[in-house]
Structures are given as structure tokens and as C-alpha cells.
Amino acid sequence: METMKCNSCGETVLSTDKFCKQCGKSPISERVWIFQADPLRYEIIKALKDDEIGDEMHWSVNQYKQEIKKGDTGIIWQSGEKAGIYAITKILTDPTVMEESDAEKEYWLDPKDEEGAKLRVKMKITKLRSPLLKEKIKSTNGLQDMSIFRSPRGTNFPVKPDEWNIIRDLIIWNQ
């Protein structure tokens, strides 16, 4: 029998189990990750508008290398003055060493950041009509303790299922 880790508590469960024996939750809850862009290093807003890049983009995986998987959901977050969520993604590949497209490389502000193949995922991008800004997110009950607020340095951050449910609702109301 094939086993997997419960997405809620990390316990090893059979792939056929509908509920985890440890926590009682469904072991296959949707996994969601924030992929953060620093506008002082990468011009993500311009990249998201680039027709040559289109709706598929590559993103570095520097944390949670074993946990981020094909089929997970991603949130494109820009840090800085206009911090917030700019796009939602579906992760199309497991983390693999790969290059970005030439079109994506154009938006790096420091050429050494674009160097060669790195551990990345490929994502299908759905841009938000208007960003969901950090101030709105941080002032919403249930989102004040998100991992990106507790330690904002890094590229990849997990989003808890209850946080994702709230964020989805905010995105629907924000659009």
C-alpha cells in the first residue's frame, strides 16, 4: 500500500485513507504557498503583464522544497510599499532544477539573480484584476498571524487551510 503525509498534521497515512487517524481531518486538504517577489530585485507587476510570458511562469523554491508539490496552489505576493497578493497560481511541476524563460529573465534588476538553472516550479498564473493589499489582509480576522507576517524574509511561505479560505473570500469580494 502507498503512503503519504497528512497535509494537516504530518502523520503518515495510507493513500486510500479518507481521514487521518491522528488528527481526524482529510489528509488531502489543498496545500497553498506564498511565492514572494521583492520589487527591489524583480519587477513582478511588469512580468505579470508581459504577453510573452503569458500565463505560465517559473518561481524559485528556496524553502519547503520537499513539501511544495505539483497540483498545489500558489499565491504571488509582492513585498515592499505595495505589498499584497497580485495573482493566484496552480503549480504545474514538482520543484525541479530548471531555467526561467528569457522573457522572465528580463525583469531581474540585478543580472546575478537571473543566473542559470535553479530549483523552481512552473506555475499557471491567474492575475487578479486588482491586488489584495497587505493592509486589508493584515486587518482581517484570522489572517494577522500568517507566516509571511511573522518572518517576512524568504521566498516561499505556507498558508494554512483556514487562512486560504478567508483569502479566497477576500479575493472574490475584492474583484
Residue pairs with C-beta under 8 A, 6 or more apart in sequence:
1 14
1 15
1 16
2 14
2 15
3 12
3 13
3 14
3 15
4 12
4 13
4 15
4 27
5 11
5 12
5 13
5 27
6 12
6 13
6 20
6 22
6 23
6 25
6 27
7 27
7 28
7 29
7 30
7 31
7 161
8 20
8 23
8 25
8 26
8 27
8 29
8 161
9 20
9 22
9 23
9 25
11 20
11 21
11 22
11 23
11 27
13 20
13 21
13 27
17 27
18 26
19 25
19 26
19 27
20 26
20 27
29 161
30 72
30 73
30 161
30 164
31 67
31 68
31 69
31 72
31 73
31 158
32 72
32 73
32 74
32 75
32 158
32 159
32 161
32 163
32 164
33 64
33 68
33 72
33 73
33 74
33 75
33 91
33 156
33 157
33 158
33 159
34 74
34 75
34 77
34 147
34 148
34 156
34 157
34 158
34 159
35 59
35 74
35 75
35 76
35 77
35 89
35 123
35 155
35 156
36 77
36 78
36 79
36 148
36 152
36 154
36 155
36 156
36 157
37 44
37 76
37 77
37 78
37 79
38 79
38 80
39 45
39 78
39 79
39 80
39 81
39 82
40 80
40 109
41 108
41 109
41 110
41 113
42 107
42 108
42 109
42 113
43 107
43 109
44 76
44 78
44 86
44 107
45 78
45 86
46 107
47 53
47 57
47 104
47 106
47 107
48 57
48 76
48 86
48 87
48 125
48 127
50 103
50 106
50 107
52 101
52 103
53 101
53 103
53 104
55 124
55 125
55 126
56 92
56 122
56 123
56 124
56 125
57 89
57 104
57 122
57 123
57 125
58 98
58 99
58 100
58 101
58 104
58 120
58 121
58 122
58 123
59 74
59 120
59 121
59 123
59 155
60 118
60 119
60 120
60 155
60 156
61 68
61 95
61 119
61 120
61 121
61 155
61 156
62 119
62 154
62 155
62 156
63 154
63 155
63 156
63 157
64 156
64 158
65 95
65 119
67 158
68 91
68 94
68 95
68 121
68 156
69 91
69 94
70 91
70 92
70 93
70 94
70 121
71 90
71 91
72 90
72 91
73 88
73 89
73 90
73 91
73 164
74 88
74 89
74 90
74 91
74 121
74 123
75 85
75 87
75 88
75 89
75 159
75 167
76 85
76 86
76 87
76 88
76 89
76 125
77 83
77 84
77 85
77 86
77 148
77 157
78 84
78 86
78 131
79 152
82 131
82 133
83 133
83 134
84 131
84 132
84 133
84 134
84 136
84 137
85 128
85 131
85 132
85 137
85 167
85 171
86 127
86 128
86 131
87 125
87 126
87 127
87 128
88 125
88 126
88 128
88 171
89 123
89 124
89 125
89 126
90 123
90 124
90 126
91 121
91 122
91 123
92 121
92 122
92 123
92 124
93 121
93 122
94 121
95 119
95 120
95 121
96 119
96 120
96 121
97 117
97 118
97 119
97 120
98 117
98 118
98 120
98 122
99 116
99 117
99 118
100 114
100 120
105 114
108 114
128 171
128 174
128 175
129 175
130 174
130 175
132 167
132 170
132 171
132 174
136 170
136 174
137 143
137 146
137 167
137 170
138 144
138 149
140 166
140 170
141 166
142 162
142 163
142 166
143 163
143 166
143 167
146 157
146 159
146 160
146 163
147 157
147 158
147 159
148 157
159 167
